[in-house]
């Protein structure tokens, strides 16, 4: 319109922006339906995608991202994906359970004190969809989950470093993938 010398009305600009944003969310929803990476996180965020993106209080920190994606100091991930752990069992409790993000968040007795603080803030349902809903619902809930992630993931990272220093049957580290997976994932999320 401006190239033709016309000035759009403010209401038109607002409508166009809303339509563009709605179209963007629709395309993201379609892409998330086909995503093959972090399926559990995608399924948890998808119902509240708009609230997740629009939450002004959100700040996905390094440790929070690890906890939500399951890509961090979890024995299963470190064993099966990274190749630096000899087995997927949890080092922080005597259960013999596989150490995953879900185990760390909801089950592992090694983190009972931190979990008690978390459940006091967001409730007892620690399934990923419930945690995500709580996070987008309030700044306090987001902060509680981020605090749990920071405290627990930092302790898990330090424990891994201690095991590495003690050379506790850890195989040698593989060379990092140099971000190829991250680049493919980011490219898949870009709207067409």
C-alpha positions in Angstrom: 0.0 0.0 0.0 2.8 2.4 0.9 4.5 1.8 -2.5 1.3 2.9 -4.1 1.3 6.0 -2.0 -1.5 4.8 0.3 -1.3 4.8 4.1 -2.9 1.8 5.8 -5.2 2.4 8.7 -4.0 1.5 12.2 -6.8 -1.1 12.4 -5.6 -2.7 9.3 -2.0 -2.9 10.6 -3.2 -4.5 13.9 -5.3 -7.0 11.9 -2.4 -7.9 9.6 -0.1 -8.4 12.5 -2.6 -10.6 14.3 -3.2 -12.6 11.1 0.5 -13.0 10.6 1.1 -14.1 14.2 -1.8 -16.6 14.0 -0.4 -18.0 10.7 3.0 -18.3 12.3 1.6 -20.3 15.3 -0.5 -22.5 12.9 2.7 -23.3 10.9 4.7 -24.0 14.1 1.9 -26.3 15.3 2.1 -28.2 12.0 5.9 -28.5 12.2 5.8 -29.6 15.8 3.3 -32.3 14.9 6.0 -33.8 12.6 9.0 -33.2 14.8 11.2 -36.1 15.6 13.4 -34.4 18.2 12.4 -34.1 21.9 9.0 -35.7 21.3 8.1 -35.6 25.0 8.8 -31.8 25.2 7.0 -31.1 22.0 3.9 -32.9 23.2 4.1 -31.0 26.5 4.5 -27.5 25.0 2.2 -27.9 22.0 -1.1 -27.4 23.9 0.3 -24.2 25.4 2.6 -23.0 22.6 1.1 -19.6 22.4 1.3 -19.0 26.2 4.9 -20.4 26.2 6.0 -18.0 23.5 4.1 -15.0 24.9 5.0 -15.6 28.6 6.8 -12.4 29.5 8.5 -14.0 32.6 10.0 -16.9 30.6 13.8 -17.3 30.5 14.8 -20.7 29.4 18.2 -21.1 31.1 20.9 -23.6 30.3 20.0 -26.0 33.1 16.2 -25.6 32.6 16.7 -26.5 28.9 18.6 -29.6 29.9 15.9 -30.7 32.3 13.1 -30.1 29.9 14.8 -31.7 26.9 16.5 -34.6 28.7 19.8 -33.6 27.1 22.0 -33.1 30.0 23.8 -34.9 32.8 21.4 -37.9 32.7 23.1 -41.3 32.7 20.8 -42.5 29.9 21.7 -39.6 27.7 25.3 -39.7 28.5 25.5 -43.4 27.9 23.3 -43.8 24.8 23.8 -40.5 23.0 27.1 -39.0 24.2 28.9 -42.2 24.9 30.7 -41.1 28.1 28.8 -43.2 30.7 29.2 -47.0 30.9 25.5 -47.5 31.8 22.2 -45.6 32.1 21.6 -46.3 35.8 21.2 -43.4 38.2 24.2 -42.5 40.3 22.1 -40.4 42.8 19.8 -43.0 44.3 20.0 -46.7 45.1 16.9 -47.6 43.0 18.8 -48.9 40.0 16.4 -47.0 37.8 17.5 -45.5 34.5 18.5 -41.9 35.0 16.4 -39.7 32.8 15.0 -36.2 33.1 11.7 -37.8 34.2 13.4 -39.9 36.9 15.4 -36.8 38.1 12.3 -34.6 38.2 9.8 -36.9 39.8 11.4 -40.0 41.3 15.1 -39.9 42.3 15.5 -39.8 46.1 18.7 -37.9 45.7 16.7 -34.8 45.0 13.9 -35.2 47.5 14.7 -31.9 49.3 14.7 -29.9 46.0 11.6 -31.7 44.8 9.7 -30.8 48.0 10.4 -27.1 47.4 9.3 -27.5 43.8 6.0 -29.4 44.6 5.3 -26.8 47.3 5.4 -24.1 44.5 3.7 -25.9 41.5 1.8 -28.9 43.0 2.4 -32.6 43.2 1.9 -33.5 39.5 5.5 -33.5 38.1 4.6 -34.9 34.6 6.2 -32.8 31.9 2.9 -31.4 30.6 1.8 -30.4 34.2 5.2 -28.7 34.8 5.0 -26.8 31.5 1.4 -25.7 32.2 2.5 -24.5 35.6 5.5 -22.6 34.1 3.4 -20.7 31.6 0.8 -20.1 34.3 2.9 -17.9 36.6 6.2 -16.3 37.0 6.6 -17.9 40.5 6.1 -21.4 39.0 8.6 -20.7 36.2 11.1 -19.5 38.8 10.5 -22.6 41.0 11.1 -25.0 38.1 14.2 -23.0 36.9 15.5 -23.0 40.5 15.1 -26.8 40.8 16.8 -27.3 37.4 19.7 -25.0 38.3 20.3 -26.6 41.7 19.9 -30.2 40.6 21.5 -30.0 37.2 24.6 -28.2 38.6 24.9 -30.9 41.2 24.6 -33.7 38.6 27.2 -32.0 36.4 29.6 -31.7 39.4 29.0 -35.4 40.2 29.8 -36.3 36.6 33.0 -34.3 36.8 33.9 -36.1 40.1 33.4 -39.5 38.4 35.5 -38.4 35.5 38.3 -37.3 37.8 38.1 -40.6 39.6 38.0 -42.3 36.2 35.1 -44.4 37.4 34.9 -46.7 34.4 33.9 -43.9 32.1 34.9 -44.5 28.4 36.9 -41.7 26.7 34.9 -38.8 25.5 33.9 -38.7 21.8 34.5 -35.6 19.8 31.5 -33.2 20.0 29.1 -33.2 17.0 29.9 -29.5 16.4 26.2 -28.5 16.5 25.0 -30.4 13.4 21.9 -31.7 15.3 21.2 -28.3 16.7 21.4 -26.7 13.3 19.1 -29.3 11.7 16.6 -28.9 14.6 16.7 -25.1 14.3 16.2 -25.3 10.5 13.2 -27.6 10.9 11.5 -25.1 13.2 11.9 -22.2 10.8 8.6 -21.2 9.2 8.5 -21.6 5.4 
